[in-house]
Amino acid sequence: MGTSKGYIAPTRIQWTQAKRAVSQMLRDGDPRFTKKAASKFATAMKSDASYGGTFTSAAAGILGLSKNIASHGIDYALNQAQRSDLIGKPPEEIWNELLNEYTHSGATAEDSLAADALSKALDNLQIIDLEQLGNISQEALLKEMLVEFIAISFDFRFAEKIGKDRSPAETHRILNEMQDYIRSSVYENITFNEIKDINFANLSGNQYVGKALNDAFSVFEDLYVEE
């Protein structure tokens, strides 16, 4: 996903530092500068007071749906989500309806990023219908959603910069390298053992996902040490 034409890059110092780190990564091609770019990007994202709001609530909704399906079945889960009108509908229609509800039909750039991340996460996990959603572990589901949201957020802000004067193949390679780094960093450095005890039907679920997102960004800051 490239930078939206409607996207206005922030001018705060954290974003200036992130853009400089990405430029250094592109100029030098050393793996340590990938770490630096990810770290500065993470700091910049955390500096936005309202970052990840749609993603947080949407991911909590999906986790709650998954837990209810696993415990009581699809019909119960849809009733709990106050979407009994979807009972018996085709899986694709149910998912599209819920995703649009959770992400406000992609009304804003942030909503669209959240929708893209959640859809990609379920594709990666090969979840085609709601029954499969109940069979995936909550920890694996949350990690995959975090990975995709962070990676897509990076692409949204920097794909255009990375693609300038580069071939599509080279741009794709660089973005893939960053996504691989994001994936390995999240999966290897953060765990959510207590997730099974969280009730995602209330505000505590949103708070849990919000903290998980913040912790995931902190991983990138911790992995890079200024020289």
mmCIF file of the C-alpha atoms, coordinates in Angstrom:
data_MODEL
# 
_entry.id   MODEL 
# 
loop_
_atom_site.group_PDB 
_atom_site.id 
_atom_site.type_symbol 
_atom_site.label_atom_id 
_atom_site.label_alt_id 
_atom_site.label_comp_id 
_atom_site.label_asym_id 
_atom_site.label_entity_id 
_atom_site.label_seq_id 
_atom_site.pdbx_PDB_ins_code 
_atom_site.Cartn_x 
_atom_site.Cartn_y 
_atom_site.Cartn_z 
_atom_site.occupancy 
_atom_site.B_iso_or_equiv 
_atom_site.pdbx_formal_charge 
_atom_site.auth_seq_id 
_atom_site.auth_comp_id 
_atom_site.auth_asym_id 
_atom_site.auth_atom_id 
_atom_site.pdbx_PDB_model_num 
ATOM 1   C CA . MET A 1 1   ? 0.000   0.000   0.000  1.00 0.00 ? 1   MET A CA 1 
ATOM 2   C CA . GLY A 1 2   ? 1.605   3.278   -1.067 1.00 0.00 ? 2   GLY A CA 1 
ATOM 3   C CA . THR A 1 3   ? 1.299   6.665   0.510  1.00 0.00 ? 3   THR A CA 1 
ATOM 4   C CA . SER A 1 4   ? -2.205  8.039   0.008  1.00 0.00 ? 4   SER A CA 1 
ATOM 5   C CA . LYS A 1 5   ? -2.479  11.207  -2.050 1.00 0.00 ? 5   LYS A CA 1 
ATOM 6   C CA . GLY A 1 6   ? -4.518  12.618  0.822  1.00 0.00 ? 6   GLY A CA 1 
ATOM 7   C CA . TYR A 1 7   ? -1.853  11.800  3.396  1.00 0.00 ? 7   TYR A CA 1 
ATOM 8   C CA . ILE A 1 8   ? -0.054  14.774  4.901  1.00 0.00 ? 8   ILE A CA 1 
ATOM 9   C CA . ALA A 1 9   ? 3.203   13.801  6.563  1.00 0.00 ? 9   ALA A CA 1 
ATOM 10  C CA . PRO A 1 10  ? 3.473   15.039  10.173 1.00 0.00 ? 10  PRO A CA 1 
ATOM 11  C CA . THR A 1 11  ? 6.150   17.620  10.896 1.00 0.00 ? 11  THR A CA 1 
ATOM 12  C CA . ARG A 1 12  ? 6.856   16.746  14.536 1.00 0.00 ? 12  ARG A CA 1 
ATOM 13  C CA . ILE A 1 13  ? 10.485  16.013  15.400 1.00 0.00 ? 13  ILE A CA 1 
ATOM 14  C CA . GLN A 1 14  ? 9.778   12.285  15.834 1.00 0.00 ? 14  GLN A CA 1 
ATOM 15  C CA . TRP A 1 15  ? 8.555   12.007  12.240 1.00 0.00 ? 15  TRP A CA 1 
ATOM 16  C CA . THR A 1 16  ? 11.461  14.074  10.946 1.00 0.00 ? 16  THR A CA 1 
ATOM 17  C CA . GLN A 1 17  ? 13.834  11.640  12.655 1.00 0.00 ? 17  GLN A CA 1 
ATOM 18  C CA . ALA A 1 18  ? 11.923  8.664   11.227 1.00 0.00 ? 18  ALA A CA 1 
ATOM 19  C CA . LYS A 1 19  ? 12.150  10.044  7.690  1.00 0.00 ? 19  LYS A CA 1 
ATOM 20  C CA . ARG A 1 20  ? 15.887  10.653  8.103  1.00 0.00 ? 20  ARG A CA 1 
ATOM 21  C CA . ALA A 1 21  ? 16.352  7.085   9.368  1.00 0.00 ? 21  ALA A CA 1 
ATOM 22  C CA . VAL A 1 22  ? 14.507  5.689   6.348  1.00 0.00 ? 22  VAL A CA 1 
ATOM 23  C CA . SER A 1 23  ? 16.690  7.800   4.053  1.00 0.00 ? 23  SER A CA 1 
ATOM 24  C CA . GLN A 1 24  ? 19.801  6.422   5.762  1.00 0.00 ? 24  GLN A CA 1 
ATOM 25  C CA . MET A 1 25  ? 18.467  2.869   5.372  1.00 0.00 ? 25  MET A CA 1 
ATOM 26  C CA . LEU A 1 26  ? 17.952  3.443   1.652  1.00 0.00 ? 26  LEU A CA 1 
ATOM 27  C CA . ARG A 1 27  ? 21.332  5.098   1.187  1.00 0.00 ? 27  ARG A CA 1 
ATOM 28  C CA . ASP A 1 28  ? 23.495  2.610   3.090  1.00 0.00 ? 28  ASP A CA 1 
ATOM 29  C CA . GLY A 1 29  ? 21.585  -0.677  2.829  1.00 0.00 ? 29  GLY A CA 1 
ATOM 30  C CA . ASP A 1 30  ? 23.059  -1.972  6.094  1.00 0.00 ? 30  ASP A CA 1 
ATOM 31  C CA . PRO A 1 31  ? 20.769  -4.184  8.259  1.00 0.00 ? 31  PRO A CA 1 
ATOM 32  C CA . ARG A 1 32  ? 21.468  -2.064  11.325 1.00 0.00 ? 32  ARG A CA 1 
ATOM 33  C CA . PHE A 1 33  ? 19.832  0.883   9.566  1.00 0.00 ? 33  PHE A CA 1 
ATOM 34  C CA . THR A 1 34  ? 16.707  -1.215  9.031  1.00 0.00 ? 34  THR A CA 1 
ATOM 35  C CA . LYS A 1 35  ? 16.621  -1.569  12.815 1.00 0.00 ? 35  LYS A CA 1 
ATOM 36  C CA . LYS A 1 36  ? 17.119  2.171   13.195 1.00 0.00 ? 36  LYS A CA 1 
ATOM 37  C CA . ALA A 1 37  ? 14.359  3.014   10.704 1.00 0.00 ? 37  ALA A CA 1 
ATOM 38  C CA . ALA A 1 38  ? 11.932  0.659   12.454 1.00 0.00 ? 38  ALA A CA 1 
ATOM 39  C CA . SER A 1 39  ? 12.867  2.125   15.844 1.00 0.00 ? 39  SER A CA 1 
ATOM 40  C CA . LYS A 1 40  ? 12.393  5.746   14.784 1.00 0.00 ? 40  LYS A CA 1 
ATOM 41  C CA . PHE A 1 41  ? 9.136   4.840   13.027 1.00 0.00 ? 41  PHE A CA 1 
ATOM 42  C CA . ALA A 1 42  ? 7.896   3.164   16.219 1.00 0.00 ? 42  ALA A CA 1 
ATOM 43  C CA . THR A 1 43  ? 8.761   6.229   18.297 1.00 0.00 ? 43  THR A CA 1 
ATOM 44  C CA . ALA A 1 44  ? 6.975   8.482   15.819 1.00 0.00 ? 44  ALA A CA 1 
ATOM 45  C CA . MET A 1 45  ? 3.865   6.300   15.839 1.00 0.00 ? 45  MET A CA 1 
ATOM 46  C CA . LYS A 1 46  ? 3.794   6.322   19.643 1.00 0.00 ? 46  LYS A CA 1 
ATOM 47  C CA . SER A 1 47  ? 4.059   10.108  19.624 1.00 0.00 ? 47  SER A CA 1 
ATOM 48  C CA . ASP A 1 48  ? 0.629   10.332  17.965 1.00 0.00 ? 48  ASP A CA 1 
ATOM 49  C CA . ALA A 1 49  ? -1.850  10.472  20.830 1.00 0.00 ? 49  ALA A CA 1 
ATOM 50  C CA . SER A 1 50  ? -4.661  8.915   18.816 1.00 0.00 ? 50  SER A CA 1 
ATOM 51  C CA . TYR A 1 51  ? -2.730  6.376   16.742 1.00 0.00 ? 51  TYR A CA 1 
ATOM 52  C CA . GLY A 1 52  ? -4.241  2.939   16.256 1.00 0.00 ? 52  GLY A CA 1 
ATOM 53  C CA . GLY A 1 53  ? -7.670  3.744   17.681 1.00 0.00 ? 53  GLY A CA 1 
ATOM 54  C CA . THR A 1 54  ? -9.681  2.020   14.972 1.00 0.00 ? 54  THR A CA 1 
ATOM 55  C CA . PHE A 1 55  ? -7.274  -0.901  14.800 1.00 0.00 ? 55  PHE A CA 1 
ATOM 56  C CA . THR A 1 56  ? -7.403  -1.364  18.577 1.00 0.00 ? 56  THR A CA 1 
ATOM 57  C CA . SER A 1 57  ? -11.191 -1.533  18.796 1.00 0.00 ? 57  SER A CA 1 
ATOM 58  C CA . ALA A 1 58  ? -11.517 -3.632  15.627 1.00 0.00 ? 58  ALA A CA 1 
ATOM 59  C CA . ALA A 1 59  ? -8.879  -6.145  16.721 1.00 0.00 ? 59  ALA A CA 1 
ATOM 60  C CA . ALA A 1 60  ? -10.570 -6.427  20.123 1.00 0.00 ? 60  ALA A CA 1 
ATOM 61  C CA . GLY A 1 61  ? -13.858 -7.109  18.330 1.00 0.00 ? 61  GLY A CA 1 
ATOM 62  C CA . ILE A 1 62  ? -12.316 -9.898  16.284 1.00 0.00 ? 62  ILE A CA 1 
ATOM 63  C CA . LEU A 1 63  ? -10.637 -11.423 19.332 1.00 0.00 ? 63  LEU A CA 1 
ATOM 64  C CA . GLY A 1 64  ? -13.948 -11.372 21.192 1.00 0.00 ? 64  GLY A CA 1 
ATOM 65  C CA . LEU A 1 65  ? -15.691 -12.957 18.234 1.00 0.00 ? 65  LEU A CA 1 
ATOM 66  C CA . SER A 1 66  ? -13.006 -15.638 18.024 1.00 0.00 ? 66  SER A CA 1 
ATOM 67  C CA . LYS A 1 67  ? -13.271 -16.459 21.731 1.00 0.00 ? 67  LYS A CA 1 
ATOM 68  C CA . ASN A 1 68  ? -17.067 -16.704 21.628 1.00 0.00 ? 68  ASN A CA 1 
ATOM 69  C CA . ILE A 1 69  ? -16.996 -18.931 18.550 1.00 0.00 ? 69  ILE A CA 1 
ATOM 70  C CA . ALA A 1 70  ? -14.496 -21.240 20.235 1.00 0.00 ? 70  ALA A CA 1 
ATOM 71  C CA . SER A 1 71  ? -16.569 -21.446 23.422 1.00 0.00 ? 71  SER A CA 1 
ATOM 72  C CA . HIS A 1 72  ? -20.181 -21.391 22.209 1.00 0.00 ? 72  HIS A CA 1 
ATOM 73  C CA . GLY A 1 73  ? -20.336 -21.471 18.407 1.00 0.00 ? 73  GLY A CA 1 
ATOM 74  C CA . ILE A 1 74  ? -20.995 -19.029 15.577 1.00 0.00 ? 74  ILE A CA 1 
ATOM 75  C CA . ASP A 1 75  ? -24.663 -18.264 16.315 1.00 0.00 ? 75  ASP A CA 1 
ATOM 76  C CA . TYR A 1 76  ? -23.892 -17.354 19.928 1.00 0.00 ? 76  TYR A CA 1 
ATOM 77  C CA . ALA A 1 77  ? -20.933 -15.189 18.855 1.00 0.00 ? 77  ALA A CA 1 
ATOM 78  C CA . LEU A 1 78  ? -23.038 -13.265 16.357 1.00 0.00 ? 78  LEU A CA 1 
ATOM 79  C CA . ASN A 1 79  ? -25.766 -12.754 18.959 1.00 0.00 ? 79  ASN A CA 1 
ATOM 80  C CA . GLN A 1 80  ? -23.183 -11.414 21.404 1.00 0.00 ? 80  GLN A CA 1 
ATOM 81  C CA . ALA A 1 81  ? -21.932 -9.074  18.694 1.00 0.00 ? 81  ALA A CA 1 
ATOM 82  C CA . GLN A 1 82  ? -25.534 -7.906  18.245 1.00 0.00 ? 82  GLN A CA 1 
ATOM 83  C CA . ARG A 1 83  ? -25.501 -9.175  14.662 1.00 0.00 ? 83  ARG A CA 1 
ATOM 84  C CA . SER A 1 84  ? -28.078 -11.948 14.789 1.00 0.00 ? 84  SER A CA 1 
ATOM 85  C CA . ASP A 1 85  ? -29.167 -10.721 11.348 1.00 0.00 ? 85  ASP A CA 1 
ATOM 86  C CA . LEU A 1 86  ? -26.042 -12.397 9.947  1.00 0.00 ? 86  LEU A CA 1 
ATOM 87  C CA . ILE A 1 87  ? -26.833 -15.890 11.264 1.00 0.00 ? 87  ILE A CA 1 
ATOM 88  C CA . GLY A 1 88  ? -27.008 -18.324 8.366  1.00 0.00 ? 88  GLY A CA 1 
ATOM 89  C CA . LYS A 1 89  ? -25.453 -15.909 5.855  1.00 0.00 ? 89  LYS A CA 1 
ATOM 90  C CA . PRO A 1 90  ? -22.479 -16.978 3.665  1.00 0.00 ? 90  PRO A CA 1 
ATOM 91  C CA . PRO A 1 91  ? -19.089 -16.683 5.446  1.00 0.00 ? 91  PRO A CA 1 
ATOM 92  C CA . GLU A 1 92  ? -17.773 -14.003 3.075  1.00 0.00 ? 92  GLU A CA 1 
ATOM 93  C CA . GLU A 1 93  ? -20.855 -11.847 3.595  1.00 0.00 ? 93  GLU A CA 1 
ATOM 94  C CA . ILE A 1 94  ? -20.620 -12.195 7.377  1.00 0.00 ? 94  ILE A CA 1 
ATOM 95  C CA . TRP A 1 95  ? -16.943 -11.244 7.414  1.00 0.00 ? 95  TRP A CA 1 
ATOM 96  C CA . ASN A 1 96  ? -17.413 -8.259  5.094  1.00 0.00 ? 96  ASN A CA 1 
ATOM 97  C CA . GLU A 1 97  ? -20.299 -6.962  7.204  1.00 0.00 ? 97  GLU A CA 1 
ATOM 98  C CA . LEU A 1 98  ? -18.345 -7.301  10.446 1.00 0.00 ? 98  LEU A CA 1 
ATOM 99  C CA . LEU A 1 99  ? -15.161 -5.808  9.012  1.00 0.00 ? 99  LEU A CA 1 
ATOM 100 C CA . ASN A 1 100 ? -17.069 -2.815  7.658  1.00 0.00 ? 100 ASN A CA 1 
ATOM 101 C CA . GLU A 1 101 ? -18.716 -2.356  11.040 1.00 0.00 ? 101 GLU A CA 1 
ATOM 102 C CA . TYR A 1 102 ? -15.462 -2.637  12.973 1.00 0.00 ? 102 TYR A CA 1 
ATOM 103 C CA . THR A 1 103 ? -13.586 -0.248  10.673 1.00 0.00 ? 103 THR A CA 1 
ATOM 104 C CA . HIS A 1 104 ? -16.389 2.202   9.840  1.00 0.00 ? 104 HIS A CA 1 
ATOM 105 C CA . SER A 1 105 ? -16.424 1.074   6.192  1.00 0.00 ? 105 SER A CA 1 
ATOM 106 C CA . GLY A 1 106 ? -12.943 2.558   5.669  1.00 0.00 ? 106 GLY A CA 1 
ATOM 107 C CA . ALA A 1 107 ? -14.227 6.111   6.149  1.00 0.00 ? 107 ALA A CA 1 
ATOM 108 C CA . THR A 1 108 ? -10.788 7.522   7.011  1.00 0.00 ? 108 THR A CA 1 
ATOM 109 C CA . ALA A 1 109 ? -7.208  6.581   6.164  1.00 0.00 ? 109 ALA A CA 1 
ATOM 110 C CA . GLU A 1 110 ? -6.795  5.048   9.619  1.00 0.00 ? 110 GLU A CA 1 
ATOM 111 C CA . ASP A 1 111 ? -9.994  3.031   9.169  1.00 0.00 ? 111 ASP A CA 1 
ATOM 112 C CA . SER A 1 112 ? -8.745  1.772   5.810  1.00 0.00 ? 112 SER A CA 1 
ATOM 113 C CA . LEU A 1 113 ? -5.346  0.805   7.232  1.00 0.00 ? 113 LEU A CA 1 
ATOM 114 C CA . ALA A 1 114 ? -7.044  -1.162  10.003 1.00 0.00 ? 114 ALA A CA 1 
ATOM 115 C CA . ALA A 1 115 ? -9.306  -2.952  7.514  1.00 0.00 ? 115 ALA A CA 1 
ATOM 116 C CA . ASP A 1 116 ? -6.344  -3.844  5.279  1.00 0.00 ? 116 ASP A CA 1 
ATOM 117 C CA . ALA A 1 117 ? -4.337  -5.147  8.236  1.00 0.00 ? 117 ALA A CA 1 
ATOM 118 C CA . LEU A 1 118 ? -7.147  -7.287  9.630  1.00 0.00 ? 118 LEU A CA 1 
ATOM 119 C CA . SER A 1 119 ? -7.994  -8.788  6.237  1.00 0.00 ? 119 SER A CA 1 
ATOM 120 C CA . LYS A 1 120 ? -4.329  -9.570  5.516  1.00 0.00 ? 120 LYS A CA 1 
ATOM 121 C CA . ALA A 1 121 ? -3.882  -11.143 8.958  1.00 0.00 ? 121 ALA A CA 1 
ATOM 122 C CA . LEU A 1 122 ? -6.784  -13.533 8.406  1.00 0.00 ? 122 LEU A CA 1 
ATOM 123 C CA . ASP A 1 123 ? -5.501  -14.360 4.921  1.00 0.00 ? 123 ASP A CA 1 
ATOM 124 C CA . ASN A 1 124 ? -2.065  -15.153 6.355  1.00 0.00 ? 124 ASN A CA 1 
ATOM 125 C CA . LEU A 1 125 ? -3.643  -17.467 8.920  1.00 0.00 ? 125 LEU A CA 1 
ATOM 126 C CA . GLN A 1 126 ? -5.735  -19.090 6.152  1.00 0.00 ? 126 GLN A CA 1 
ATOM 127 C CA . ILE A 1 127 ? -8.974  -18.279 7.957  1.00 0.00 ? 127 ILE A CA 1 
ATOM 128 C CA . ILE A 1 128 ? -11.766 -18.499 5.407  1.00 0.00 ? 128 ILE A CA 1 
ATOM 129 C CA . ASP A 1 129 ? -14.863 -18.895 7.567  1.00 0.00 ? 129 ASP A CA 1 
ATOM 130 C CA . LEU A 1 130 ? -15.923 -18.058 11.120 1.00 0.00 ? 130 LEU A CA 1 
ATOM 131 C CA . GLU A 1 131 ? -15.564 -21.611 12.383 1.00 0.00 ? 131 GLU A CA 1 
ATOM 132 C CA . GLN A 1 132 ? -11.849 -21.464 11.571 1.00 0.00 ? 132 GLN A CA 1 
ATOM 133 C CA . LEU A 1 133 ? -11.637 -18.147 13.421 1.00 0.00 ? 133 LEU A CA 1 
ATOM 134 C CA . GLY A 1 134 ? -12.644 -20.020 16.572 1.00 0.00 ? 134 GLY A CA 1 
ATOM 135 C CA . ASN A 1 135 ? -9.890  -22.604 16.080 1.00 0.00 ? 135 ASN A CA 1 
ATOM 136 C CA . ILE A 1 136 ? -6.929  -20.206 16.007 1.00 0.00 ? 136 ILE A CA 1 
ATOM 137 C CA . SER A 1 137 ? -5.146  -19.340 19.244 1.00 0.00 ? 137 SER A CA 1 
ATOM 138 C CA . GLN A 1 138 ? -5.846  -15.865 20.577 1.00 0.00 ? 138 GLN A CA 1 
ATOM 139 C CA . GLU A 1 139 ? -2.133  -15.124 20.877 1.00 0.00 ? 139 GLU A CA 1 
ATOM 140 C CA . ALA A 1 140 ? -1.396  -16.096 17.258 1.00 0.00 ? 140 ALA A CA 1 
ATOM 141 C CA . LEU A 1 141 ? -4.365  -14.042 16.060 1.00 0.00 ? 141 LEU A CA 1 
ATOM 142 C CA . LEU A 1 142 ? -3.300  -10.940 17.984 1.00 0.00 ? 142 LEU A CA 1 
ATOM 143 C CA . LYS A 1 143 ? 0.334   -11.213 16.880 1.00 0.00 ? 143 LYS A CA 1 
ATOM 144 C CA . GLU A 1 144 ? -0.638  -11.551 13.237 1.00 0.00 ? 144 GLU A CA 1 
ATOM 145 C CA . MET A 1 145 ? -2.951  -8.536  13.428 1.00 0.00 ? 145 MET A CA 1 
ATOM 146 C CA . LEU A 1 146 ? -0.217  -6.474  15.114 1.00 0.00 ? 146 LEU A CA 1 
ATOM 147 C CA . VAL A 1 147 ? 2.386   -7.475  12.517 1.00 0.00 ? 147 VAL A CA 1 
ATOM 148 C CA . GLU A 1 148 ? 0.166   -6.525  9.614  1.00 0.00 ? 148 GLU A CA 1 
ATOM 149 C CA . PHE A 1 149 ? -0.995  -3.235  11.134 1.00 0.00 ? 149 PHE A CA 1 
ATOM 150 C CA . ILE A 1 150 ? 2.571   -2.120  11.858 1.00 0.00 ? 150 ILE A CA 1 
ATOM 151 C CA . ALA A 1 151 ? 3.835   -3.228  8.432  1.00 0.00 ? 151 ALA A CA 1 
ATOM 152 C CA . ILE A 1 152 ? 0.960   -1.634  6.526  1.00 0.00 ? 152 ILE A CA 1 
ATOM 153 C CA . SER A 1 153 ? 1.316   1.562   8.567  1.00 0.00 ? 153 SER A CA 1 
ATOM 154 C CA . PHE A 1 154 ? 4.997   1.717   7.597  1.00 0.00 ? 154 PHE A CA 1 
ATOM 155 C CA . ASP A 1 155 ? 4.188   1.109   3.926  1.00 0.00 ? 155 ASP A CA 1 
ATOM 156 C CA . PHE A 1 156 ? 1.493   3.785   3.969  1.00 0.00 ? 156 PHE A CA 1 
ATOM 157 C CA . ARG A 1 157 ? 3.918   6.416   5.192  1.00 0.00 ? 157 ARG A CA 1 
ATOM 158 C CA . PHE A 1 158 ? 7.102   5.440   3.365  1.00 0.00 ? 158 PHE A CA 1 
ATOM 159 C CA . ALA A 1 159 ? 6.344   3.349   0.243  1.00 0.00 ? 159 ALA A CA 1 
ATOM 160 C CA . GLU A 1 160 ? 6.261   6.434   -1.971 1.00 0.00 ? 160 GLU A CA 1 
ATOM 161 C CA . LYS A 1 161 ? 9.587   7.671   -0.598 1.00 0.00 ? 161 LYS A CA 1 
ATOM 162 C CA . ILE A 1 162 ? 11.153  4.231   -1.003 1.00 0.00 ? 162 ILE A CA 1 
ATOM 163 C CA . GLY A 1 163 ? 9.788   3.853   -4.528 1.00 0.00 ? 163 GLY A CA 1 
ATOM 164 C CA . LYS A 1 164 ? 11.148  7.159   -5.793 1.00 0.00 ? 164 LYS A CA 1 
ATOM 165 C CA . ASP A 1 165 ? 13.733  6.491   -8.527 1.00 0.00 ? 165 ASP A CA 1 
ATOM 166 C CA . ARG A 1 166 ? 13.548  2.730   -7.855 1.00 0.00 ? 166 ARG A CA 1 
ATOM 167 C CA . SER A 1 167 ? 12.008  -0.052  -9.883 1.00 0.00 ? 167 SER A CA 1 
ATOM 168 C CA . PRO A 1 168 ? 8.827   -1.705  -8.568 1.00 0.00 ? 168 PRO A CA 1 
ATOM 169 C CA . ALA A 1 169 ? 10.851  -4.882  -7.957 1.00 0.00 ? 169 ALA A CA 1 
ATOM 170 C CA . GLU A 1 170 ? 13.469  -3.051  -5.867 1.00 0.00 ? 170 GLU A CA 1 
ATOM 171 C CA . THR A 1 171 ? 10.791  -1.170  -3.933 1.00 0.00 ? 171 THR A CA 1 
ATOM 172 C CA . HIS A 1 172 ? 8.985   -4.434  -3.238 1.00 0.00 ? 172 HIS A CA 1 
ATOM 173 C CA . ARG A 1 173 ? 12.224  -6.026  -2.017 1.00 0.00 ? 173 ARG A CA 1 
ATOM 174 C CA . ILE A 1 174 ? 12.932  -3.214  0.443  1.00 0.00 ? 174 ILE A CA 1 
ATOM 175 C CA . LEU A 1 175 ? 9.393   -3.187  1.806  1.00 0.00 ? 175 LEU A CA 1 
ATOM 176 C CA . ASN A 1 176 ? 9.471   -6.978  2.158  1.00 0.00 ? 176 ASN A CA 1 
ATOM 177 C CA . GLU A 1 177 ? 12.718  -6.790  4.100  1.00 0.00 ? 177 GLU A CA 1 
ATOM 178 C CA . MET A 1 178 ? 11.117  -4.359  6.527  1.00 0.00 ? 178 MET A CA 1 
ATOM 179 C CA . GLN A 1 179 ? 8.019   -6.551  6.841  1.00 0.00 ? 179 GLN A CA 1 
ATOM 180 C CA . ASP A 1 180 ? 10.207  -9.588  7.552  1.00 0.00 ? 180 ASP A CA 1 
ATOM 181 C CA . TYR A 1 181 ? 12.017  -7.631  10.251 1.00 0.00 ? 181 TYR A CA 1 
ATOM 182 C CA . ILE A 1 182 ? 8.720   -6.489  11.763 1.00 0.00 ? 182 ILE A CA 1 
ATOM 183 C CA . ARG A 1 183 ? 7.353   -10.040 11.739 1.00 0.00 ? 183 ARG A CA 1 
ATOM 184 C CA . SER A 1 184 ? 10.388  -11.683 13.316 1.00 0.00 ? 184 SER A CA 1 
ATOM 185 C CA . SER A 1 185 ? 10.721  -8.937  15.940 1.00 0.00 ? 185 SER A CA 1 
ATOM 186 C CA . VAL A 1 186 ? 7.107   -9.218  17.110 1.00 0.00 ? 186 VAL A CA 1 
ATOM 187 C CA . TYR A 1 187 ? 6.975   -13.005 17.097 1.00 0.00 ? 187 TYR A CA 1 
ATOM 188 C CA . GLU A 1 188 ? 10.307  -13.467 18.873 1.00 0.00 ? 188 GLU A CA 1 
ATOM 189 C CA . ASN A 1 189 ? 10.135  -10.704 21.478 1.00 0.00 ? 189 ASN A CA 1 
ATOM 190 C CA . ILE A 1 190 ? 6.594   -10.442 22.797 1.00 0.00 ? 190 ILE A CA 1 
ATOM 191 C CA . THR A 1 191 ? 4.156   -12.932 24.348 1.00 0.00 ? 191 THR A CA 1 
ATOM 192 C CA . PHE A 1 192 ? 0.526   -12.706 25.420 1.00 0.00 ? 192 PHE A CA 1 
ATOM 193 C CA . ASN A 1 193 ? 0.121   -15.633 27.808 1.00 0.00 ? 193 ASN A CA 1 
ATOM 194 C CA . GLU A 1 194 ? -2.578  -13.860 29.831 1.00 0.00 ? 194 GLU A CA 1 
ATOM 195 C CA . ILE A 1 195 ? -4.764  -13.183 26.793 1.00 0.00 ? 195 ILE A CA 1 
ATOM 196 C CA . LYS A 1 196 ? -7.015  -16.142 27.609 1.00 0.00 ? 196 LYS A CA 1 
ATOM 197 C CA . ASP A 1 197 ? -8.274  -14.290 30.696 1.00 0.00 ? 197 ASP A CA 1 
ATOM 198 C CA . ILE A 1 198 ? -9.292  -11.092 28.872 1.00 0.00 ? 198 ILE A CA 1 
ATOM 199 C CA . ASN A 1 199 ? -12.938 -10.245 28.280 1.00 0.00 ? 199 ASN A CA 1 
ATOM 200 C CA . PHE A 1 200 ? -12.947 -8.563  24.887 1.00 0.00 ? 200 PHE A CA 1 
ATOM 201 C CA . ALA A 1 201 ? -16.618 -7.631  25.172 1.00 0.00 ? 201 ALA A CA 1 
ATOM 202 C CA . ASN A 1 202 ? -15.895 -4.561  27.284 1.00 0.00 ? 202 ASN A CA 1 
ATOM 203 C CA . LEU A 1 203 ? -13.474 -1.642  27.481 1.00 0.00 ? 203 LEU A CA 1 
ATOM 204 C CA . SER A 1 204 ? -10.737 -3.763  29.057 1.00 0.00 ? 204 SER A CA 1 
ATOM 205 C CA . GLY A 1 205 ? -10.429 -5.617  25.742 1.00 0.00 ? 205 GLY A CA 1 
ATOM 206 C CA . ASN A 1 206 ? -9.674  -2.393  23.866 1.00 0.00 ? 206 ASN A CA 1 
ATOM 207 C CA . GLN A 1 207 ? -7.202  -1.397  26.553 1.00 0.00 ? 207 GLN A CA 1 
ATOM 208 C CA . TYR A 1 208 ? -5.454  -4.759  26.310 1.00 0.00 ? 208 TYR A CA 1 
ATOM 209 C CA . VAL A 1 209 ? -5.014  -4.499  22.536 1.00 0.00 ? 209 VAL A CA 1 
ATOM 210 C CA . GLY A 1 210 ? -3.916  -0.869  22.859 1.00 0.00 ? 210 GLY A CA 1 
ATOM 211 C CA . LYS A 1 211 ? -1.219  -1.876  25.342 1.00 0.00 ? 211 LYS A CA 1 
ATOM 212 C CA . ALA A 1 212 ? -0.195  -4.781  23.108 1.00 0.00 ? 212 ALA A CA 1 
ATOM 213 C CA . LEU A 1 213 ? 0.258   -2.393  20.180 1.00 0.00 ? 213 LEU A CA 1 
ATOM 214 C CA . ASN A 1 214 ? 2.289   -0.004  22.303 1.00 0.00 ? 214 ASN A CA 1 
ATOM 215 C CA . ASP A 1 215 ? 4.425   -2.906  23.595 1.00 0.00 ? 215 ASP A CA 1 
ATOM 216 C CA . ALA A 1 216 ? 4.992   -4.114  20.030 1.00 0.00 ? 216 ALA A CA 1 
ATOM 217 C CA . PHE A 1 217 ? 6.271   -0.698  18.979 1.00 0.00 ? 217 PHE A CA 1 
ATOM 218 C CA . SER A 1 218 ? 8.492   -0.626  22.075 1.00 0.00 ? 218 SER A CA 1 
ATOM 219 C CA . VAL A 1 219 ? 10.132  -3.849  20.893 1.00 0.00 ? 219 VAL A CA 1 
ATOM 220 C CA . PHE A 1 220 ? 11.591  -2.003  17.888 1.00 0.00 ? 220 PHE A CA 1 
ATOM 221 C CA . GLU A 1 221 ? 12.896  0.779   20.108 1.00 0.00 ? 221 GLU A CA 1 
ATOM 222 C CA . ASP A 1 222 ? 14.533  -1.774  22.417 1.00 0.00 ? 222 ASP A CA 1 
ATOM 223 C CA . LEU A 1 223 ? 16.165  -3.693  19.565 1.00 0.00 ? 223 LEU A CA 1 
ATOM 224 C CA . TYR A 1 224 ? 18.022  -0.634  18.286 1.00 0.00 ? 224 TYR A CA 1 
ATOM 225 C CA . VAL A 1 225 ? 20.811  0.950   20.308 1.00 0.00 ? 225 VAL A CA 1 
ATOM 226 C CA . GLU A 1 226 ? 22.104  4.356   19.247 1.00 0.00 ? 226 GLU A CA 1 
ATOM 227 C CA . GLU A 1 227 ? 25.790  4.336   18.365 1.00 0.00 ? 227 GLU A CA 1 
# 
